[in-house]
Amino acid sequence: MDFTAKECRMIAWLRYQHENWRIKRLLQLAAALACLIYSLSVFVIGNDLGIFVGIAGFYILSRTIGSWHGKPEISLLLKLIDERQKEGRTCALDKSSAAL
């Protein structure tokens, strides 16, 4: 079974997302901590906005920690595709020439 050009683009997009998850999770962690610190400072002043920002901060923090290592199904799929490429059956697109 060979991959079509559309499937190869989807694989390249998945690989791109999976490789850039390290950066995204650190940005999400920083955003969650900023929301929590801001919510504490606003809540101390007496504004109710701090509660909503705090809830958003906890939500972002829980999603980031919950998926810290990425999605396992994407990791498994990419490993299976890499094994397939080692066997000699490759996509029309190479990892280095995958244009998004």
C-alpha positions as CSV (number, residue, x, y, z in Angstrom):
1,M,0.0,0.0,0.0
2,D,1.4,3.4,-1.1
3,F,0.4,6.7,0.3
4,T,-1.2,9.3,-1.9
5,A,0.0,12.9,-2.0
6,K,-2.8,14.0,0.3
7,E,-1.9,11.3,2.8
8,C,1.7,12.3,2.7
9,R,0.8,15.9,3.4
10,M,-1.3,14.8,6.4
11,I,1.7,12.7,7.7
12,A,4.0,15.7,7.2
13,W,1.5,17.9,9.2
14,L,1.3,15.3,12.0
15,R,5.0,15.1,12.2
16,Y,5.3,18.9,12.3
17,Q,2.7,19.1,15.1
18,H,4.4,16.3,17.1
19,E,7.9,17.8,16.8
20,N,6.7,21.3,17.8
21,W,4.7,20.1,20.9
22,R,7.8,20.7,23.1
23,I,7.6,24.4,22.4
24,K,3.8,24.6,22.6
25,R,3.6,22.9,26.0
26,L,6.2,25.3,27.5
27,L,4.2,28.3,26.1
28,Q,1.0,26.9,27.5
29,L,2.6,26.3,30.9
30,A,3.8,29.9,30.9
31,A,0.4,31.2,30.0
32,A,-1.3,29.1,32.7
33,L,1.1,30.3,35.3
34,A,0.6,33.9,34.2
35,C,-3.2,33.5,34.4
36,L,-2.9,32.0,37.9
37,I,-0.6,34.8,39.2
38,Y,-2.8,37.5,37.6
39,S,-6.0,35.9,39.1
40,L,-4.4,35.9,42.6
41,S,-3.4,39.6,42.3
42,V,-6.9,40.6,41.0
43,F,-8.7,38.5,43.5
44,V,-6.8,40.0,46.4
45,I,-7.9,43.5,45.2
46,G,-11.5,42.3,45.4
47,N,-12.4,42.0,41.7
48,D,-14.4,38.9,40.7
49,L,-12.6,38.7,37.4
50,G,-9.8,36.8,39.2
51,I,-12.0,33.8,39.7
52,F,-12.7,33.4,36.0
53,V,-9.1,34.0,35.0
54,G,-8.0,31.5,37.7
55,I,-10.4,28.9,36.3
56,A,-9.0,29.4,32.8
57,G,-5.5,29.1,34.2
58,F,-6.3,25.8,36.0
59,Y,-7.9,24.5,32.8
60,I,-4.8,25.4,30.7
61,L,-2.5,23.9,33.3
62,S,-4.5,20.7,33.6
63,R,-4.6,20.2,29.8
64,T,-0.9,20.9,29.5
65,I,0.2,18.5,32.3
66,G,-2.3,15.9,31.1
67,S,-0.8,15.8,27.6
68,W,2.8,16.6,28.6
69,H,4.3,13.8,26.4
70,G,2.0,14.5,23.5
71,K,-0.7,12.2,22.1
72,P,0.4,8.6,22.2
73,E,-1.6,7.6,19.2
74,I,0.2,10.1,17.0
75,S,3.6,8.9,18.4
76,L,2.6,5.3,17.5
77,L,1.4,6.2,14.1
78,L,4.6,8.1,13.2
79,K,6.7,5.2,14.5
80,L,4.8,2.7,12.3
81,I,5.2,5.0,9.3
82,D,8.9,5.3,10.0
83,E,9.2,1.5,10.2
84,R,7.4,1.3,6.9
85,Q,9.8,3.8,5.3
86,K,12.8,1.7,6.6
87,E,11.3,-1.3,4.7
88,G,11.7,0.6,1.5
89,R,8.1,1.7,1.0
90,T,8.2,5.5,1.3
91,C,6.0,8.4,0.8
92,A,6.5,10.7,-2.2
93,L,7.4,13.4,0.3
94,D,10.6,13.2,2.3
95,K,10.9,14.5,5.9
96,S,13.2,17.2,4.9
97,S,11.2,18.3,1.8
98,A,7.8,18.3,3.4
99,A,6.2,21.6,2.6
100,L,3.3,22.6,4.7
